[in-house]
């Protein structure tokens, strides 16, 4: 059979779909044909309906399968509707969005089948049965409608990732992706996370699997790792078969969870590559020993999920238990070993106050990470944070439906004053961090944010579109004077310390 995978990523960052890459490899090994199409402006302009239909006509798939994240659900419906109006082949949906929304997806009538969870075994089984004309109704992980009634089958145990074949890079047009991402190549050495943050899908995934399988967290075996040898072999393959790779970025939720694994990987990696790499860490699972091993293997960036500088928000809203002191300690450890620290931040949480917002800004000003990336909070359906937002009456569902990303605006609504403050910080957060810091340019930026904070909505709307251009102009001036500061760099929602990007340009 021929399976055509579509991965909508409209108005969003270009990213690699690890799940589909593994499923595609399993399918190809079983003799099926696979086509993959990622719809992202960073790769090519999004297709109009006529172009989309022409591509499907040319491919003639036996199954059209969409991999969906929640922010792409509205766009996915448009694409699926185009397909349903013109073709009779079956449509299937998988991806993060289906875990909590299988029933709602089926109710649209746009999808014949929905798959929940990790489906490297489930989807190929479904394809094989469909190819042989067999009944597919007992396939685990599958949801469908029968006689007008929604049927949602239980999931099967999580796959043993060590037994999965190497990802199907060929179907992904991987060289084009490498070039579009300027040589940054994503990898995953593990799956799963030990934490239960309220805003993340991990606790939804764990609950779904535990409920269906009637097992404990330890019996679920949620946290799984590819063996070091497996990861090293994949890196060797990429270096041999693709060009222009200049950075590996590990997208594991928590690469530093197992200190022994970190040590084994780093010692193996430096024997085969000098290309720098990036990892995700947690302030509670990061120390000098891990930092030393990573730095010695040419790790360039260590990223931490901090989300909020407010202990109150972290503890009561996010279920993230860490102290500001430990956050600063972890950032300093990264910098002390010659690496670059990166911090993830989110603004616009339910029940977040103005004081909480400024605690986030002030923490960045005090900690001085190499960079920080900020987004607006998005209430993913099924998560505890979604329920908190719903109970608080914060969600504007019309806005939520239209959002394709969570970097440009929020779908939560507070008071008009707080909404405007979120827009201002979300647009130009580096200025706020500069203003509260002891950096040389602090006084200048303090004056700029005082101007901004006095503006009403109309005044703000008139000047906001030009602020990123101004940020670039001011950054050039301060860089020329050797005055350290944060500026928007690399993308529109990242603040980077000038010490780094000036050195990086040399």
MARBAGU-445418 format. One record per atom (N, C-alpha, C): x, y, z; residue in three letters. Coordinates in pm, whole numbers, plus 50000, padded with zeros to 5 digits. Layout:
<nodes>
XYZALA...
</nodes>
This chain:
<nodes>
500844988050000UNK500005000050000UNK500885012550000UNK500285023449958UNK500985036249959UNK500355045350064UNK501195049650160UNK500735058150268UNK501335071950250UNK500475081950248UNK500915095750230UNK500735102850364UNK501855105950430UNK501825113050557UNK501885128150533UNK501035135450603UNK501065150050597UNK501255155450738UNK502215164550750UNK502545170450880UNK502375185550871UNK501205190950907UNK500985205450899UNK501805212951004UNK502525223150961UNK503325231451052UNK503235246151009UNK502035250550979UNK501835264150928UNK502115274651035UNK502835285150995UNK503165296251084UNK503875291651211UNK504595280851201UNK505295275251316UNK506745272051277UNK507545269251380UNK508925265451354UNK509015252051284UNK509995250751200UNK510255238251132UNK510825228151230UNK510215216451238UNK510705206151330UNK510605192451266UNK511375183151320UNK511415169551266UNK510365160951336UNK509645152751261UNK508615143951317UNK509205130151343UNK509655128051467UNK510335115551503UNK509405103451493UNK508165105151539UNK507235093951537UNK506955088951398UNK506625098051307UNK506345094051169UNK507585088151103UNK508755093551136UNK509995088351076UNK510205073751112UNK509885070051236UNK510005055951276UNK508905047451212UNK507655052551213UNK506545045051152UNK506815042751004UNK507295052950937UNK507595051750794UNK508625040950768UNK509635040050855UNK510665029850839UNK510085015850856UNK509225014050955UNK508575001050976UNK507744997350854UNK507015006950801UNK506175004350683UNK507005000750561UNK508075008050538UNK508915005250422UNK509574991550434UNK509984988050555UNK510584974750576UNK509584963550548UNK508284966650562UNK507244956750535UNK506794956850389UNK507444965250308UNK507164965450165UNK506164975850118UNK505764984850206UNK504824995350167UNK505575007650117UNK504885016150044UNK505455028649995UNK505055039950087UNK505975049250110UNK505725060250201UNK506085073450135UNK505205083250151UNK505475096950107UNK505215106050227UNK506045116150244UNK505915125350357UNK505915139550304UNK504975147550354UNK504885161550312UNK504695170250434UNK505705178250467UNK505585187650578UNK505235201350523UNK504115206750568UNK503645219550518UNK504105230450613UNK505195236850577UNK505815247050661UNK506445257550570UNK506195270150601UNK506705280950517UNK508225281250509UNK508895275650608UNK510355275450605UNK510885265850499UNK510025256750453UNK510415247350346UNK509905251850210UNK508675256450207UNK508055260850080UNK506755268050115UNK506255276550025UNK504965283150050UNK503865272750072UNK502915275850159UNK501815266550183UNK500975265050056UNK500515252950027UNK499765250849903UNK498345256449910UNK497875261749799UNK496475265249787UNK495695252249762UNK494385253049765UNK493575240949750UNK493875233749618UNK494005241349512UNK494255235249381UNK495585227649381UNK496605233449441UNK497915226849447UNK497865214349535UNK497145215549646UNK497015204249738UNK496325192449668UNK495225195249600UNK494495184849530UNK495345178849419UNK496115187149349UNK496975182249241UNK498035172649295UNK498595175949412UNK499605167049471UNK498985153549509UNK497815153749569UNK497155141149605UNK496785133049481UNK496345139949376UNK496015133249250UNK497235126349192UNK498365133149201UNK499605127549148UNK500095115849232UNK499995116749364UNK500505106149451UNK499635093649452UNK498315095349442UNK497355084149443UNK497595074949565UNK497505080249686UNK497755071849804UNK496595062349832UNK496905051749904UNK495855042849953UNK495325047550088UNK496175054650162UNK495785060450291UNK496405074250302UNK495625084050344UNK496145097350373UNK496175098950524UNK497375100750582UNK497525101050727UNK498105114450772UNK497435121050865UNK497885133950919UNK498485131951057UNK499615138451082UNK500195139051215UNK499925152951270UNK499185153851383UNK498625166651425UNK499105170851564UNK499525183451574UNK499685190051704UNK498495199451719UNK498135202551842UNK496895209851870UNK496805223151795UNK497915230451790UNK497865243651725UNK497615242751575UNK497785230951518UNK497575229251374UNK496225222951343UNK495405220951445UNK494145213951424UNK493215221351327UNK493105234351339UNK492235241951248UNK492725240751104UNK494025242251082UNK494575241150947UNK494425226950894UNK494615217050983UNK494475203050943UNK493065200250894UNK492065205950959UNK490685203850915UNK490465209250775UNK491075220650746UNK490955226250611UNK491535216650507UNK492725211550535UNK493375202250443UNK492565189350427UNK492095184050539UNK491315171550535UNK490005173550459UNK489425185350473UNK488175188150402UNK488425188650251UNK489535194650212UNK489885194750069UNK490015180450017UNK490645171950096UNK490835158050054UNK489505150650047UNK488685152050151UNK487415144850158UNK486465148950045UNK486535161650005UNK485635166449900UNK486035161549761UNK487235155949748UNK487725152349615UNK488165137849599UNK488335130749711UNK488865117049701UNK488115107749795UNK488225094849765UNK487525084749845UNK488455076349932UNK489775078549921UNK490665070350004UNK490485073850152UNK490755064250241UNK490555066650384UNK491545076750440UNK491085084050541UNK491945093850608UNK492135089650754UNK493345091850803UNK493685088250940UNK494385099951007UNK494265100651138UNK494915111251216UNK495675105151332UNK496875110451357UNK497675106551472UNK498375118951525UNK499265117151621UNK499975128551676UNK499445132251815UNK500105141851876UNK499795145852013UNK498325149452032UNK497755156351935UNK496395161551951UNK495365150451967UNK495635138551915UNK494625127951918UNK494495121352054UNK495485122952140UNK495475115752267UNK494255119452351UNK493945132352358UNK492795136752437UNK491585140052351UNK491785140552218UNK490705145452133UNK490215135752028UNK490405122652047UNK490035112951944UNK488555113851907UNK487695114752007UNK486265115351981UNK485865127751905UNK486405139151946UNK486075151751879UNK486575151751735UNK487705145751710UNK488235145051573UNK487305136751485UNK486855125251536UNK485975116651458UNK484625123251431UNK484155131251524UNK482855137951508UNK482845147651391UNK483995152551349UNK484045161951236UNK483665155151105UNK483795141851099UNK483525134650976UNK484645135450874UNK485745141950911UNK486855143750819UNK487855132350824UNK487785124250928UNK488745113350946UNK488025100250970UNK488465089950900UNK487875076750917UNK488475069451037UNK489745072451064UNK490445065551172UNK491305075351251UNK491425072851379UNK492285080851466UNK493155071451547UNK494435074951561UNK495375066751637UNK495885074751756UNK495895068451873UNK496335074951996UNK497665069052043UNK498525077852096UNK499765073352158UNK500845070052057UNK501835062452102UNK502965058552017UNK502535046751930UNK502575048551798UNK501925039051706UNK502875032251608UNK504135030351648UNK505075023451559UNK504665008851535UNK503875003151624UNK503364989651604UNK501914989951557UNK501114999051613UNK499684999251584UNK499375003051439UNK499995013751390UNK499665018351256UNK500095008251148UNK501315002551154UNK501664992251055UNK500734980051061UNK500314976151182UNK499364964951192UNK498064968451120UNK497594980551141UNK496384985351074UNK496544985050922UNK497674989850873UNK497924990150729UNK497944975950672UNK498624966950741UNK498704953050694UNK497304946850686UNK496494948850788UNK495144943050788UNK494284949350678UNK494444962450659UNK493684969150555UNK494094963850417UNK495374961550399UNK495884956350271UNK495354942450242UNK495174934450346UNK494684920650328UNK493174919850333UNK492514931050351UNK491064931050357UNK490504925250486UNK491314925350592UNK490894919750720UNK490224930350807UNK489514925750909UNK488844934651002UNK489884941951086UNK489754955051095UNK490734963051170UNK490204967651306UNK489004963351342UNK488334968951459UNK488984965351592UNK489824955051594UNK490454951151721UNK491874956751734UNK492304965151641UNK493654970951649UNK493714980551767UNK494624977951857UNK494764986651974UNK495345000151931UNK495045010552007UNK495415024551977UNK494485030951875UNK493585023151816UNK492735028051708UNK491385033051760UNK490885043651700UNK489535048551726UNK488825050351592UNK487505047551590UNK486745048351465UNK485265049351500UNK484435051151400UNK482995051651420UNK482365039451355UNK481515032551432UNK480795020851380UNK479325022251414UNK478505021651313UNK477055022951330UNK476705035751407UNK477415046451374UNK477155059251435UNK477705060951576UNK478405050851627UNK478945051451762UNK480475051851759UNK481045060851840UNK482495062151847UNK483075050651928UNK484055043951870UNK484755032951936UNK486215037151958UNK486665037152080UNK488055040552112UNK488715028552178UNK489555021652105UNK490225009852157UNK491305013652258UNK491595005052353UNK492685007952447UNK494035007852376UNK494995014852432UNK496345014752375UNK497045001752411UNK498064998452338UNK498924987052369UNK500114991952450UNK500894982852509UNK502104987252580UNK503004995552490UNK503735004752551UNK504635013352475UNK505685004952401UNK506065009052282UNK507035001352206UNK508425001452271UNK509144990652252UNK510544989852293UNK511344997252187UNK511775009352218UNK512395017652115UNK513725012052066UNK514355003652146UNK515604997352102UNK515384987851985UNK514154983151967UNK513844973751859UNK513354980751733UNK513184993951740UNK512715001151622UNK513825002251518UNK513465001551389UNK514475003751286UNK514895018351283UNK516005021051218UNK516445034951205UNK515395043151133UNK515275055651169UNK514275064551111UNK514415065150958UNK513295067350893UNK513275068650748UNK513575083050710UNK514835086350702UNK515235099950666UNK514985102950518UNK515065092550436UNK514935094650291UNK513575100350255UNK512515095050315UNK511155099850283UNK510935114150330UNK511755118650428UNK511565131750486UNK512225143050406UNK512895139650296UNK513665149650222UNK514575157050320UNK515395149150390UNK516095153950508UNK517145164650477UNK517795163750362UNK518795173850329UNK518165187750317UNK516975188150260UNK516275200950247UNK515965206650385UNK515605197950478UNK515315202450614UNK516575207550683UNK517685200450665UNK518955204750723UNK519315218750674UNK519175220750546UNK519545233650488UNK518605244750537UNK517325241450548UNK516355251450595UNK516615255250741UNK517165245950818UNK517455248450960UNK518925252450980UNK519565256250872UNK520925261550877UNK521905251650944UNK521705238950915UNK522655228850961UNK522355222851097UNK521245227051160UNK520865221351289UNK520055208651267UNK520475197851327UNK519855184751306UNK519345179151438UNK518065175851443UNK517455170551565UNK517695155651584UNK517875151651708UNK518025137651746UNK517215135251873UNK516905122451899UNK516295118952027UNK516965106352080UNK517515107352199UNK518165095852262UNK517225088852360UNK516055094552385UNK515135088652481UNK513715093352455UNK512775086752521UNK511375091052522UNK510885090952667UNK510025100452697UNK509425100852829UNK510065110952922UNK509335114353028UNK509775124253125UNK509275120053263UNK510075121853368UNK509665117653503UNK508735127553571UNK508525139353511UNK507745149753576UNK506305150153525UNK505455157153599UNK504025158353564UNK503615172953563UNK504265180853481UNK503935195053471UNK502515196453415UNK501745205553472UNK500325206453439UNK500055210553295UNK500995217453231UNK500775222953097UNK501275213752986UNK501905202653022UNK502575193852926UNK501755181252902UNK501895175652783UNK501105163752747UNK501575151252819UNK502765151552883UNK503295139352943UNK502345133053045UNK501755141253132UNK500865135253232UNK499585130053169UNK499175135953055UNK498005130852983UNK498335117352922UNK499505116352864UNK499975103852804UNK500065092752909UNK500705095953021UNK500875085953127UNK499525081153179UNK498605090453204UNK497295086653256UNK496535078053155UNK496575081753028UNK495885073852925UNK496395059552921UNK497705058152924UNK498305044752918UNK498045036953046UNK498175043453160UNK497955036453287UNK496495032053301UNK495565040553257UNK494155036953264UNK493835025053174UNK494365025453050UNK494065014552956UNK494765001552993UNK496015002753039UNK496804990853068UNK496684986353214UNK496044994853296UNK495854991853439UNK497174988153505UNK498124997453496UNK499464994853548UNK499975006953625UNK501055005053698UNK501705015853771UNK502625023553676UNK503135034953723UNK504065042553640UNK505315034353609UNK505845027353708UNK507055019353686UNK506785007853590UNK505595001853597UNK505254990853505UNK505074995853362UNK504695008353349UNK504485014253217UNK505785015253139UNK506915016853208UNK508215018653143UNK508175030553048UNK507725041753103UNK507525053753021UNK508835059952975UNK509815060153063UNK511105066153028UNK511985055352966UNK512245056752837UNK513035046752762UNK514175053752688UNK515295046852676UNK516445052652608UNK516925043652494UNK517345050152389UNK518095043052286UNK519495040752343UNK520045028952323UNK521385026252371UNK522385035952310UNK523455038452381UNK524485047752332UNK524995043352196UNK525225030552180UNK525725025552051UNK524735028351939UNK523445026951969UNK522395029651872UNK522445044351827UNK522555053551924UNK522595067851894UNK523855071351816UNK524985065751855UNK526245068451786UNK526185063451642UNK525585051851619UNK525445046551483UNK524565055751397UNK523515061251458UNK522655070251383UNK523415082951344UNK524195088151436UNK524995100151407UNK526005097251296UNK526635085851301UNK527575081851194UNK526855081451060UNK525645075751060UNK524865074750936UNK524575088750880UNK524155097850966UNK523825111350922UNK525045118550867UNK526165117150934UNK527395123750889UNK527875118250755UNK527605105550731UNK528035099150607UNK527125102650489UNK525815104150518UNK524845105250409UNK524305119350385UNK524595128850475UNK524075142250459UNK525185152550481UNK525005164150419UNK526035174550425UNK525535186750501UNK526475195750530UNK526185208650594UNK525665207550737UNK525915196450804UNK525505195250944UNK526515202651030UNK526025212351109UNK526965219551196UNK526525220051342UNK525375213651373UNK524945213051513UNK523935201651528UNK524115193251631UNK523115183351667UNK522355188551788UNK521035187351784UNK520215191951896UNK519355180251945UNK519595176252069UNK518845165052127UNK517525170352182UNK516445165152127UNK515105169752165UNK514475161452276UNK515265153152342UNK514755145752457UNK514175155352559UNK513095151452626UNK512545159852732UNK513595162752839UNK514415152852870UNK515405154552976UNK516615145652947UNK517545151052870UNK518735143452831UNK519605139952951UNK519645148553053UNK520575146653165UNK519965138653280UNK518825132153258UNK518145124753366UNK519035113853425UNK519735106553340UNK520605095453383UNK522065099853366UNK522715102753476UNK524085107953472UNK525055097953408UNK524865085053434UNK525755074953377UNK525595074453225UNK524365075953178UNK524125076053034UNK524805088152970UNK524705099553036UNK525365111652985UNK526855109352971UNK527445103453072UNK528885100853070UNK529255091352956UNK528505080552941UNK528815070652837UNK528655076752698UNK527575084452681UNK527365090652549UNK528485100452516UNK528795109252609UNK529785119652582UNK531135113552546UNK531525103152616UNK532815096852590UNK532835089452456UNK531685084352415UNK531595077852283UNK531515088252171UNK530765098852196UNK530535109052093UNK531835115852051UNK532645119552148UNK533855127252112UNK534865118852035UNK534655105652030UNK535515097051950UNK535145097251802UNK533905101451772UNK533445100751633UNK533075114251572UNK532945124651655UNK532525137651600UNK533005149251686UNK533305160051619UNK533645172551687UNK532565183151668UNK531465179151603UNK530365188551580UNK529705191751715UNK529475204351746UNK528835207951873UNK527405202751880UNK526895201452002UNK525535196652019UNK524835203952134UNK523515202152140UNK522655208952236UNK521825198552310UNK521605200652442UNK520785191252518UNK519785198752606UNK518695191752641UNK517745196652739UNK518115190952876UNK518075199452978UNK518395195153114UNK517305200053209UNK517445196453335UNK516555201053441UNK517455205353556UNK517105216353620UNK517995221553725UNK518205211553837UNK517245202153855UNK517395191953957UNK518195179953912UNK518475179053783UNK519265167953728UNK520415173553645UNK521195182053710UNK522335188053642UNK523325192653747UNK524565187953733UNK525595191753830UNK526925193553759UNK527965196253834UNK529265198953774UNK529825186753701UNK529545174953752UNK530075162853686UNK529475161353546UNK528165162953535UNK527525162153404UNK527995173453314UNK528125185553372UNK528585196953293UNK529975194553238UNK530835188753318UNK532215186153275UNK532235176353157UNK531445165653168UNK531385155653060UNK530835161752932UNK529775169452945UNK529155175652827UNK530105185452760UNK530725193852839UNK531655203752783UNK532825197052714UNK533315186352772UNK534465179252715UNK534115172752581UNK532825169552562UNK532395163152437UNK531945173552333UNK532105186352365UNK531755197552277UNK530265200752275UNK529595198652389UNK528235203852403UNK528335219052404UNK527505225652325UNK527585240152313UNK526515247252395UNK525295241452399UNK524175247952466UNK523465237952556UNK523175242052679UNK522355234152772UNK521095242052800UNK519935235752777UNK518655242752787UNK517895238152913UNK517265247752981UNK516485244853100UNK515055250053084UNK514085241953121UNK512705246453126UNK512455252953261UNK512385265953264UNK512115273453388UNK510645277853389UNK510175282553275UNK508805286753248UNK508405299553322UNK508555299953454UNK508185311953529UNK509215314753637UNK509465327553660UNK510355331453769UNK509625332853900UNK508325330553899UNK507515331554020UNK507395317954088UNK507945316354208UNK507785303654280UNK506315300054300UNK505485310154318UNK504055307754338UNK503425301354214UNK503725306754096UNK503185301053972UNK503745287053950UNK505045285353970UNK505635272153948UNK505015261554039UNK504845264954166UNK504345255154262UNK502845252554247UNK502045263354237UNK500595261954246UNK499905259954111UNK500525264554004UNK499895263653873UNK500555253053785UNK501875252053792UNK502615243953696UNK503085230353748UNK503055228453880UNK503605216353941UNK505075214553905UNK505805225653909UNK507255225453884UNK507945230454011UNK508565221454081UNK509105224554213UNK510615226154206UNK511035238554201UNK512455242054198UNK512585256054256UNK513735259154308UNK513925272554365UNK514655281554267UNK514475294554282UNK515205304054199UNK516705302654222UNK517095299454345UNK518515297554376UNK519105286054296UNK518355275054286UNK518855263554209UNK518855266354059UNK517905274254014UNK517885278153872UNK519145286153840UNK519455295953924UNK520655304153902UNK521915295553911UNK521935286354007UNK523095277454022UNK523335269353895UNK522265263453839UNK522405255253719UNK522895263453601UNK522345275453584UNK522785284253475UNK524255287853492UNK524645291153614UNK526055294553639UNK526975282753612UNK526525270653645UNK527335258753621UNK527605257053472UNK526575258953392UNK526755258053246UNK527805267953199UNK527645280453240UNK528555290953196UNK529975288653248UNK530085283453370UNK531415281153428UNK532215270653353UNK531505261753283UNK532205251553205UNK532295255253057UNK532125268053029UNK532345273152893UNK531235270152795UNK530085265852844UNK528945263352755UNK527975275152762UNK526945274452682UNK525975285352669UNK524655280552728UNK524095287852822UNK522845283752885UNK521645289752813UNK520575281952807UNK519355286352741UNK518175283252832UNK517215292352839UNK516085290752929UNK514775292152853UNK513835283052878UNK512485283952823UNK511595291452922UNK510855301052872UNK509935308952955UNK508545308952891UNK507535309852976UNK506145311052929UNK505505322453007UNK504745330752938UNK504005341453006UNK502515339752976UNK501695345653062UNK500255345153039UNK499575332853097UNK500085327753210UNK499445316353275UNK498135320553341UNK497205311153359UNK496015314253437UNK496415317953580UNK495795328153633UNK496035333053770UNK497395339953785UNK498155341553678UNK499435348553685UNK499175363553702UNK499845369753798UNK499655383953824UNK500765392153760UNK500615405253766UNK501675414153719UNK502965411753798UNK502815409753927UNK503975406854012UNK504695394053966UNK503925383853932UNK504515371353883UNK505285373553753UNK504705381453664UNK505375384453537UNK506735391153560UNK506745400853648UNK508005407853673UNK509005399253749UNK508525389353824UNK509455380053888UNK510195371653783UNK509505368353674UNK510165361153564UNK511225370053500UNK510885382453475UNK511845391853415UNK513045393853506UNK512775395853634UNK513855398453729UNK514755386253749UNK514165374253740UNK515005362153752UNK515975361453635UNK515515364453515UNK516415364353399UNK517475375153413UNK517095386553465UNK518055397453483UNK519145393653582UNK518765386053686UNK519735381953787UNK520565370053743UNK519915360353677UNK520615348053638UNK521515350053517UNK521125358953427UNK521885361853304UNK522225349153224UNK521195341753182UNK521485330353094UNK522015335252960UNK522615326352884UNK523105330252752UNK521985334652661UNK520845328152676UNK519675331752596UNK518415327352668UNK517315333352635UNK516015328752685UNK515015329552570UNK514155319752568UNK513125319052465UNK511775319652534UNK510895328452489UNK509615329952555UNK508465327152460UNK507395321852515UNK506155319752441UNK504985323652531UNK503815324252472UNK502605325752551UNK502115312052594UNK501485311452709UNK500885298952754UNK499755294952661UNK499685281952630UNK498585276552550UNK497965264952627UNK496655265152647UNK495985254652725UNK495675242252642UNK496585232752638UNK496375220752558UNK495245212452618UNK494235209052539UNK493095201252590UNK493565188052653UNK492945184852765UNK493285172552836UNK494265174552948UNK495005185852945UNK495995188253049UNK495335194653172UNK496005193453285UNK495505199753407UNK495475214953392UNK496455220553324UNK496495235053305UNK495325239853219UNK494865231453128UNK493665234853050UNK492465236153142UNK492345226553234UNK491215226753327UNK491285238853419UNK492505242253464UNK492685254153548UNK492245266653472UNK492625267353345UNK492255278753261UNK490755279253237UNK490165267553214UNK488735266653189UNK487945270653314UNK488345265253428UNK487655268353554UNK487755283253588UNK488855289453549UNK489045303653577UNK488345312753478UNK487795306753371UNK487095314653270UNK488025322953183UNK489255318353165UNK490245326353092UNK490265323752941UNK489755312452894UNK489965308452755UNK488985315452660UNK489545321652556UNK488745326652444UNK488815315852336UNK487765308052323UNK487805296352235UNK487905300152087UNK487375311652051UNK487505316251913UNK488965318951880UNK489665325751970UNK491095328151951UNK491865315051951UNK491515306252043UNK492215293452056UNK492125285251928UNK490955285351866UNK490745277851743UNK491625283051629UNK491865296151628UNK492585302151516UNK494105302051532UNK494585300251655UNK496035300851678UNK496745289051612UNK497785292051535UNK498615281551476UNK499915279751552UNK500195288951645UNK501405287751727UNK501105294451861UNK502065293951951UNK501875300752080UNK503005310652104UNK503565315851996UNK504645325652007UNK504175339851979UNK503075341451909UNK502655354751864UNK501605361351953UNK500725353352013UNK499665359152094UNK499095348452187UNK498255353052280UNK497635344152377UNK496165341952343UNK495635330252379UNK494195327852363UNK493485329052497UNK494225332852601UNK493615335552730UNK493325350552741UNK492305353852814UNK491975367952833UNK491885371152981UNK492535382153019UNK492545386953156UNK491845400553157UNK492275409653239UNK491765423353230UNK492405430153109UNK491775440653054UNK492385447752940UNK493795452652972UNK494025457153096UNK495345462153134UNK496385450953134UNK495995439353187UNK496935428153192UNK497185422453052UNK496145421852972UNK496315417152833UNK497305426052758UNK497215439152778UNK498115448352710UNK499545446752761UNK499695444652890UNK501035442352945UNK501655429752886UNK500865419252872UNK501365406852812UNK501805408952668UNK501055416952593UNK501435419952456UNK502785427152451UNK502975436552542UNK504215444352544UNK505415435652580UNK505275427752686UNK506385419052727UNK506615408352621UNK505525402952566UNK505665392452464UNK506315397352337UNK506215410052309UNK506815415652188UNK508295418352206UNK508675423652321UNK510035429052334UNK510615425752472UNK510505413252514UNK510955409352647UNK512425412752676UNK513345411652580UNK514745415052612UNK514925429152668UNK514105438552625UNK514215452152679UNK513885452452828UNK512875444752866UNK512495444053007UNK513595437553090UNK514175426753038UNK515265420053110UNK516465429253122UNK516825436053015UNK517925445753019UNK517675456353126UNK516445461253129UNK516125472553218UNK516295468953365UNK516015456453402UNK516105452353542UNK517455446053577UNK518375445953482UNK519675439653504UNK520705449953551UNK521915444953576UNK523025454053604UNK523965454953484UNK523435451553365UNK524225452453242UNK524495467053207UNK525535469853130UNK525905483853098UNK524805491853031UNK523935485252955UNK522905492452880UNK521585493452958UNK521585489453085UNK520345488653162UNK519605502053169UNK520335512853192UNK519695525853209UNK518935529953083UNK519515527652967UNK518855531152841UNK517545523352827UNK517605510252849UNK516415501952830UNK515365504752937UNK515795508853055UNK514835512653159UNK513985524353110UNK514635533853043UNK513895545252988UNK512935540952878UNK513365531252797UNK512495526752686UNK511255519652738UNK511395511252839UNK510205504152886UNK509275513552963UNK509825523753024UNK508955533553090UNK508065540352987UNK508635543352870UNK507845549052761UNK506755539252717UNK507145526852700UNK506215516652651UNK505065514652749UNK505395514052877UNK504375511052978UNK503335522052992UNK503645534152950UNK502665545152958UNK501695545052840UNK501975537052739UNK501145537152617UNK499835529752637UNK498765535352577UNK497495528052575UNK497495518752454UNK496395511552435UNK496315501352328UNK496575507352190UNK495945518652160UNK496105524752028UNK497545529352004UNK498125535552105UNK499515540152092UNK500455528252073UNK500205517752150UNK501045505752139UNK500945499652000UNK499745498451949UNK499555492151818UNK500275499751707UNK500385512851722UNK501055520951620UNK502555518751617UNK503165515951730UNK504635515051734UNK505165500751746UNK504305491351786UNK504805477951819UNK505435470651700UNK504885472751582UNK505395465551465UNK506825469451428UNK507275480851477UNK508625485551443UNK509665482751552UNK509215477051663UNK510125475751777UNK511275466051751UNK511015455651676UNK512105446151650UNK513175452451561UNK512745461151472UNK513725468651392UNK514525477951482UNK513845484551576UNK514545493151670UNK515505485151757UNK515065473251797UNK515925464751879UNK517245461751808UNK517145459051679UNK518345456351601UNK519245468651593UNK518635480251576UNK519405492751568UNK520125495651700UNK519415494551811UNK520035497151941UNK521135487051970UNK520875474451932UNK521875463951957UNK523175466751883UNK523055471451760UNK524265474751683UNK525045486051750UNK524325495851802UNK524985507051870UNK525715502351995UNK525045494552079UNK525675489952203UNK526785479752177UNK526605471652072UNK527655462152037UNK528915469551995UNK528735480251919UNK529875488251876UNK530615494651991UNK529915497152100UNK530525503152218UNK531015492652319UNK530805479852285UNK531225469252376UNK530365468352501UNK529105472952492UNK528195472752606UNK527295460452600UNK527475451552696UNK526725439052699UNK525235441652718UNK524395433952643UNK522955435652649UNK522285423652584UNK521005421952608UNK520215411852538UNK519525418252418UNK519455410652308UNK518755415252189UNK518005403452127UNK516985406452048UNK516265395951977UNK517185390451868UNK517375377551870UNK518335371651777UNK517865357551738UNK518125353851613UNK517875340551559UNK516405337851529UNK515475341951616UNK514065341951583UNK513375352551667UNK512115355151640UNK511445366751697UNK511075365151844UNK511295353551900UNK510935351552041UNK512115346152121UNK513315350852087UNK514505346752160UNK515385358752191UNK515735360352317UNK516675370652358UNK518035364452385UNK519075369952325UNK520415364152335UNK521385374852384UNK522265371152474UNK523255380552527UNK524255384052417UNK524605396652408UNK525475401252299UNK526855394752305UNK527325391252424UNK528615384552437UNK528665372052350UNK527515365052342UNK527455352652265UNK527335355352115UNK526335363452075UNK526125364351930UNK527235372251860UNK527925380951930UNK529075387751869UNK530235377951852UNK530435369351952UNK531485359251941UNK531135349051835UNK529825345451829UNK529355335551733UNK529535340251590UNK529495353251569UNK529625358651433UNK531085359251386UNK532005357451477UNK533425358451442UNK533935345551378UNK
</nodes>
